[in-house]
Amino acid sequence: MNRRFFVLAATALATCAVSPLAHAADELRVMVHSSFSLPKPLLAQFETQAGVKLAIIKGGNAGEMLNKLILTKAQPLADVVFGIDNTLAAKAQAAGVLEPGLPPAKADADLGAAVAAVDYGFVTLNYDKAAIAKSGLALPKTLQELTLPAYKATLVVPNPATSSPGYAFLLATIAGLGEEEAFAWWAQMRANGLKVAKGWSEAYYTEFTRGGGTHPLVVSYATSPAAEVFYAKEKLTESPTASLNLKGGVFRQVEGVALLKGGSQREAALKLVDFLRSAPVQEALQTSMWMYPVQAQTPRASVLRHAAEPASFDSLPLQMVADKGAQWVARWTQVVLK
């Protein structure tokens, strides 16, 4: 997924190479996307309480992870998966890789009957406060303003064909502007010097002005300003960046956990579902994966005061995303890159 990677090394998990055919009887195999990160003591606590050993399998970004699960569904690589989000849930269901028997109380309306929500976040525009001030530009009030000559070559976006936040931002434009209007906007942005990066890391750390680049606007997460403060070498009282939440430019991403069809360790897998939704994990994920907790009663990490949640966002039906997502990405590629 290549996102939210500010400095996650302190809690990064080792990738475990696990054969789909040979694994220990007391082992719970968990497929996760590349941004999954929780404190090791928490995971060790779960192992003790559940009486299993966790085998964490990194599957790449969320799209790559799901493709691996689909290709290996006859001999599942894992028992449970974390990181299926609302851009992929319908595809996962249609492919038949998810166990449909998740207890109804754990299922989530944003993800369908087989996936329990764990966290959520917002893909949105971020801006470099100092760079914008230096340029003399006013912050745009609409996406359409970004097509004006004054904003030429100010925005960098991750490619939606290779990046989860890039894909989410494309969906936001379609949901908020309408399909035809969205692609007309993308064509105008291409003509106005839009920069496309392969992934979030390249966009944020190379092309964005905060990373030494020349673009003061970037597609990132609403929590990115808080992460800037959290990982700053010096103590900051405010973030050097902020989110810019425009109509058609905000996508609410919900991530969840699901049992895999054909997997083993069902009892332990259900315990993992509860664990990921428990108070200690819901608190920890805020500053380890830079997402908001789905459990409303969870106290917010103090640093998230620098990451105000967008007041509104645009969304699309899960089935529409599953049916038309690939077509939209292909059209985007034709409009923006060809």
C-alpha positions in Angstrom: 0.0 0.0 0.0 3.0 2.2 0.5 1.3 4.8 2.7 1.7 6.4 6.1 5.4 5.4 6.1 6.8 8.2 8.1 9.0 6.2 10.6 7.4 2.9 11.3 10.6 0.9 11.8 10.1 0.9 15.6 7.0 -1.2 15.3 7.6 -2.9 12.0 6.8 -6.6 11.8 9.0 -9.2 10.1 7.5 -10.8 7.1 7.0 -14.5 7.7 7.4 -16.8 4.7 4.7 -19.4 5.2 3.9 -22.3 2.9 0.2 -22.8 2.2 0.6 -26.5 2.8 2.9 -26.7 5.7 2.3 -24.8 8.9 2.2 -25.6 12.6 -1.0 -26.7 14.2 -0.9 -23.8 16.7 -0.1 -21.2 14.1 -2.6 -18.5 13.0 -1.5 -17.2 9.5 -2.5 -13.5 9.0 -2.2 -11.9 5.6 -1.7 -8.1 5.9 -1.0 -5.2 3.6 2.4 -3.5 3.7 1.4 -0.7 6.0 0.2 -3.0 8.8 2.1 -2.2 12.0 1.2 -2.8 15.7 3.5 -2.8 18.7 5.1 -6.2 19.2 4.1 -6.5 22.9 0.5 -6.2 21.9 0.9 -9.0 19.4 2.7 -11.1 22.0 -0.1 -10.5 24.4 -2.6 -11.8 21.9 -0.5 -15.0 21.2 -0.5 -15.7 25.0 -4.2 -15.2 25.4 -5.3 -17.0 22.3 -2.8 -19.8 22.6 -1.5 -19.5 19.1 1.6 -18.2 17.3 1.0 -15.4 14.8 2.6 -15.8 11.4 2.3 -12.3 9.8 2.5 -12.5 6.0 3.0 -9.2 4.2 1.1 -9.2 0.9 2.2 -5.9 -0.7 -0.3 -3.1 -1.1 -4.0 -3.9 -0.5 -4.7 -4.6 -4.2 -1.7 -6.8 -4.6 -2.6 -8.6 -1.4 -6.1 -9.4 -2.6 -4.8 -10.6 -6.0 -2.5 -13.0 -4.2 -5.5 -14.3 -2.2 -7.5 -14.8 -5.3 -4.8 -16.6 -7.1 -4.2 -19.0 -4.2 -7.7 -19.5 -2.9 -7.6 -23.2 -3.7 -4.8 -23.5 -1.2 -5.1 -20.5 1.1 -1.9 -18.7 2.1 -3.5 -17.5 5.4 -6.4 -18.1 7.8 -7.4 -14.4 8.2 -6.7 -11.2 6.3 -6.4 -7.6 7.5 -6.5 -4.6 5.1 -9.5 -5.3 2.9 -11.0 -1.9 2.5 -14.2 -0.4 0.9 -12.5 -0.2 -2.5 -11.9 -3.9 -2.5 -14.5 -5.6 -0.3 -17.0 -6.3 -3.1 -14.3 -7.7 -5.3 -13.1 -10.0 -2.5 -16.7 -11.2 -1.9 -17.3 -11.8 -5.6 -14.0 -13.8 -5.9 -15.1 -16.1 -3.1 -12.0 -15.8 -1.0 -13.8 -14.6 2.2 -15.5 -16.8 4.7 -19.2 -15.7 4.8 -19.8 -16.9 8.4 -18.6 -13.8 10.3 -21.0 -13.1 13.2 -23.5 -10.4 12.2 -22.5 -8.2 15.1 -19.0 -8.0 13.8 -19.8 -7.2 10.2 -19.8 -3.7 8.9 -22.1 -1.8 6.5 -19.1 -0.1 4.8 -17.5 -3.4 4.0 -20.2 -6.0 3.6 -21.2 -9.0 5.6 -17.8 -10.8 5.7 -15.5 -8.0 6.9 -15.3 -6.4 10.3 -14.2 -2.8 10.3 -11.0 -2.0 12.3 -10.0 1.5 11.3 -10.8 4.3 8.9 -9.0 7.3 7.4 -9.5 10.0 4.8 -7.5 10.3 1.5 -7.4 14.0 0.8 -5.2 16.9 -0.4 -2.4 18.1 1.9 -0.5 21.3 1.5 2.9 22.6 2.7 2.1 25.8 4.6 5.5 27.4 4.1 5.6 26.7 0.4 2.1 28.0 -0.2 2.8 31.2 1.8 6.1 31.7 -0.1 4.3 31.3 -3.5 1.7 33.9 -2.6 -1.1 31.6 -3.8 -4.4 31.5 -2.0 -5.6 28.1 -1.1 -8.1 26.8 -3.7 -11.7 26.6 -2.6 -12.7 24.0 -5.3 -10.9 21.4 -7.3 -11.8 23.3 -10.4 -9.6 26.2 -9.2 -6.6 23.9 -9.5 -7.0 23.9 -13.3 -6.3 27.7 -13.4 -2.9 28.9 -14.7 -2.0 30.2 -11.3 -1.9 26.6 -9.9 0.1 25.2 -12.8 2.4 22.3 -11.7 1.4 22.6 -8.0 -0.2 19.2 -7.4 1.4 15.7 -7.3 -0.8 12.6 -7.2 0.0 8.9 -6.8 -1.0 6.8 -9.8 -4.3 5.1 -9.1 -3.2 2.1 -11.1 -0.3 1.4 -8.6 -1.3 3.2 -5.4 -4.2 2.7 -3.0 -4.4 6.4 -2.0 -4.2 7.4 -5.7 -7.1 5.0 -6.5 -9.1 6.4 -3.5 -8.6 9.9 -4.7 -9.7 9.0 -8.2 -12.9 7.5 -6.7 -13.4 10.7 -4.7 -13.4 12.8 -7.8 -15.9 10.5 -9.5 -18.1 10.4 -6.5 -18.0 14.2 -5.9 -18.0 15.6 -9.4 -19.7 12.9 -11.4 -18.0 10.5 -13.8 -17.8 12.7 -16.9 -17.0 15.9 -15.0 -14.3 14.0 -13.1 -12.5 12.9 -16.2 -12.9 16.3 -17.8 -11.2 17.7 -14.6 -8.4 15.2 -14.9 -7.8 16.2 -18.5 -7.6 19.8 -17.5 -5.2 19.0 -14.7 -2.9 17.2 -17.1 -2.8 20.3 -19.3 -2.0 22.3 -16.2 1.1 20.4 -15.2 -0.2 17.7 -13.0 2.6 15.5 -11.7 2.0 11.7 -11.4 4.1 9.6 -9.0 4.1 5.8 -9.0 3.2 5.6 -5.3 2.5 7.6 -2.1 6.1 7.5 -0.9 7.5 9.0 -4.1 4.7 11.6 -4.2 5.2 12.7 -0.6 9.0 12.3 -0.1 10.3 13.2 -3.5 7.8 15.4 -5.4 6.1 17.2 -2.5 7.9 20.4 -1.3 8.2 18.9 2.2 10.4 16.2 0.7 12.5 18.6 -1.3 10.3 18.6 -4.4 8.6 21.4 -6.2 4.9 20.6 -5.7 3.2 22.3 -2.6 0.1 20.1 -2.9 0.0 16.3 -2.6 -2.6 13.6 -2.3 -2.1 12.0 1.2 -4.1 11.4 4.3 -5.9 13.6 6.8 -3.6 12.2 9.5 -0.4 13.1 7.7 -0.1 16.5 9.4 -0.2 14.8 12.8 2.5 12.3 11.7 4.7 15.2 10.7 4.5 16.5 14.3 4.9 13.0 15.8 8.1 12.2 13.9 9.7 15.6 13.8 13.2 15.8 15.1 12.4 19.0 17.0 9.3 19.7 19.1 6.6 21.3 17.1 3.5 23.1 18.4 1.8 23.0 15.0 2.2 20.9 11.9 4.0 22.3 8.9 1.3 20.8 6.7 -2.5 20.7 6.7 -5.2 18.9 4.9 -7.3 20.7 2.2 -10.7 19.1 2.1 -12.5 20.0 -1.2 -15.7 18.7 -2.7 -14.7 15.7 -4.8 -11.3 15.5 -3.2 -12.0 13.5 0.0 -12.5 9.7 0.2 -13.3 7.9 3.5 -11.4 4.6 3.5 -12.5 1.9 5.9 -10.2 -1.1 6.5 -11.2 -4.4 8.1 -10.4 -8.0 9.0 -12.0 -11.1 7.6 -11.7 -14.9 7.8 -10.5 -16.6 4.6 -12.4 -19.4 3.1 -10.6 -22.7 3.5 -8.4 -21.3 6.3 -7.9 -23.1 9.6 -7.9 -21.9 13.2 -11.4 -20.5 13.0 -11.7 -20.0 16.8 -8.3 -18.2 16.9 -9.2 -16.1 13.8 -12.4 -14.9 15.5 -10.4 -14.0 18.5 -8.1 -11.9 16.3 -11.1 -10.1 14.9 -12.1 -9.1 18.5 -8.5 -8.3 19.3 -8.1 -5.8 16.4 -11.3 -4.1 17.5 -10.3 -4.1 21.2 -9.4 -0.9 23.1 -5.6 -1.4 23.3 -5.3 -2.0 19.5 -7.7 0.8 18.7 -5.6 3.2 20.7 -2.2 1.9 19.3 -3.2 2.0 15.6 -3.7 5.7 15.7 0.1 6.3 15.8 1.3 3.1 14.3 -0.8 3.0 11.2 -2.1 6.6 11.3 -5.8 5.7 11.0 -8.8 6.6 13.1 -10.3 3.9 15.4 -13.7 2.6 14.4 -14.7 2.1 18.1 -16.2 5.5 18.8 -15.4 5.4 22.6 -11.7 5.0 22.0 -9.7 8.0 23.3 -7.9 9.9 20.6 -4.1 10.2 20.6 -3.2 13.7 21.6 -1.2 14.3 18.4 -4.3 13.7 16.4 -5.4 17.2 17.3 -3.3 18.1 14.3 -5.4 15.9 12.1 -8.9 17.2 12.0 -11.4 14.8 10.4 -13.0 16.2 7.2 -16.6 17.3 7.8 -17.8 15.7 4.6 -16.7 13.3 2.0 -18.1 11.6 -1.1 -18.6 7.8 -1.5 -19.7 5.3 -4.1 -21.6 2.0 -3.7 -19.4 -1.0 -3.0 -20.7 -2.9 -6.0 -20.3 0.1 -8.4 -16.6 0.3 -7.4 -16.2 -3.4 -7.9 -17.9 -3.3 -11.3 -16.4 -0.2 -12.7 -13.1 0.4 -10.8 -10.8 -1.3 -13.4 -12.6 0.6 -16.2 -12.1 3.9 -14.4 -8.4 3.3 -13.8 -8.0 2.4 -17.5 -9.8 5.6 -18.6 -7.7 7.7 -16.1 -4.5 6.2 -17.6 -5.7 7.1 -21.1 -6.7 10.6 -20.1 -3.7 11.5 -17.9 -0.8 9.5 -19.1 -1.3 8.7 -22.8 
